[in-house]
């Protein structure tokens, strides 16, 4: 069974980006998510317990996470949740893993700029140098220009 979850929290570790020998792109990071509540007795907001998640993004999403997300940023993650028990010698525990379907900045805490990229396979099927992206949206570059757009993505988000 596959449960879908949406989380908000802080990127707690520097995203780890690898490409396997088969060419699969994988990026993972730890997400810290805590609950805040208003304590009427203290007349103040108090932090609750922190939940920890390992977030893993594959393929194109993994590439974009590696070039867009940094430790300390607040993000929203949508994905499939897996809960696993583990043992290592005398220690044991439970880990919660999220196979990400979408990751992005939490705009409650700041602003971001978005740069759309076009993959080469889509660009090969287009004769012109641009692609229509929909009503009211700017045209996106194709081919070599799309590769240049990927390079712009690194500095696109405003730090939180």
C-alpha positions in Angstrom: 0.0 0.0 0.0 1.3 3.5 -0.9 0.2 6.4 1.3 0.7 10.0 0.0 1.8 12.7 2.5 2.4 16.4 2.3 4.9 17.9 4.7 6.4 21.3 5.5 9.7 21.8 7.3 13.3 22.7 7.3 16.0 21.1 5.1 18.2 19.8 7.9 21.1 18.4 5.9 22.9 19.4 2.7 21.2 17.5 -0.1 23.3 14.5 -1.2 23.3 14.1 -5.0 24.5 10.9 -6.7 24.2 9.3 -10.2 24.2 5.5 -10.2 26.3 3.5 -12.6 23.0 2.9 -14.5 22.5 6.6 -14.9 19.7 7.0 -12.3 19.8 10.5 -10.6 19.1 10.4 -6.8 19.1 13.3 -4.4 18.2 12.9 -0.7 18.1 15.1 2.4 16.7 15.0 6.0 13.6 17.1 6.7 12.8 18.4 10.2 9.2 19.1 10.7 7.9 20.4 14.1 4.4 21.4 15.2 3.7 24.8 16.9 0.7 25.4 19.0 -0.6 28.4 21.0 -0.4 27.8 24.8 -3.2 29.9 26.3 -1.6 29.5 29.8 1.7 31.0 28.7 -0.1 33.3 26.1 2.7 32.3 23.7 3.5 30.0 20.8 5.4 26.9 21.9 7.3 24.3 19.8 6.2 20.7 19.9 8.2 17.6 19.1 10.2 17.5 15.9 9.5 14.7 13.4 12.4 13.6 11.1 12.0 12.3 7.6 14.5 11.2 4.9 13.3 12.6 1.6 14.5 11.0 -1.7 14.0 12.5 -5.1 14.7 10.5 -8.3 15.4 11.4 -12.0 14.7 14.9 -13.1 13.2 15.9 -9.8 16.4 14.8 -8.1 18.5 17.0 -10.4 16.3 20.0 -9.8 16.3 19.4 -6.0 20.1 19.2 -6.0 20.5 22.5 -7.8 17.6 24.4 -6.1 17.4 23.3 -2.4 19.9 24.1 0.3 20.3 23.3 4.0 18.2 25.6 6.2 15.5 26.4 3.6 11.8 25.8 4.4 10.2 23.5 1.8 7.0 21.7 1.0 7.3 18.0 0.1 4.7 15.8 -1.5 5.4 12.1 -1.8 4.8 8.5 -0.9 5.6 7.5 2.7 7.4 4.4 3.8 7.9 3.4 7.5 10.8 1.0 8.1 12.0 -0.7 11.3 15.8 -1.2 11.5 18.4 -2.9 13.7 22.1 -2.4 14.0 23.7 -4.5 16.7 22.1 -3.6 20.0 20.4 -0.5 18.5 17.0 -0.5 16.7 14.6 2.1 15.6 12.1 3.3 13.0 12.8 5.5 10.1 10.2 7.4 8.0 11.2 7.8 4.3 9.4 9.9 1.7 9.8 9.1 -2.0 9.2 12.7 -3.3 6.8 13.4 -6.2 7.2 17.2 -5.7 9.5 19.5 -3.7 9.4 23.3 -3.6 10.1 26.3 -1.4 7.5 27.1 1.3 6.4 30.6 0.2 5.0 31.3 3.6 8.6 32.2 4.6 10.0 33.9 1.5 9.9 34.5 -2.2 11.2 32.4 -5.1 11.7 32.6 -8.8 10.8 29.7 -11.1 12.7 28.8 -14.2 11.0 26.1 -16.4 13.3 23.7 -18.2 12.7 21.7 -21.3 14.2 18.3 -21.7 16.1 17.3 -24.9 13.6 14.6 -25.8 10.8 17.1 -26.0 13.0 19.6 -27.8 13.8 17.0 -30.5 10.1 16.9 -31.6 9.8 20.7 -32.1 10.9 22.5 -35.3 11.0 26.0 -33.9 13.4 27.5 -31.3 10.6 28.0 -28.7 7.8 26.0 -27.2 4.4 27.4 -26.2 3.8 26.7 -22.5 0.2 27.8 -22.3 -2.0 30.9 -22.1 -0.2 33.8 -20.5 3.0 32.0 -19.9 6.3 33.0 -21.5 7.8 30.9 -24.2 10.5 28.4 -23.0 13.8 27.9 -24.8 14.5 24.6 -26.6 17.7 22.7 -27.3 21.0 24.5 -26.4 19.0 27.3 -24.9 17.2 24.8 -22.6 20.6 23.6 -21.3 21.5 27.3 -20.5 18.2 27.6 -18.7 19.2 24.7 -16.4 22.3 26.6 -15.4 20.1 29.6 -14.4 18.1 27.4 -12.1 20.9 27.3 -9.5 20.6 31.0 -8.6 16.9 31.4 -9.2 15.5 31.0 -5.7 15.7 33.8 -3.2 17.4 32.5 0.0 15.1 32.2 3.0 
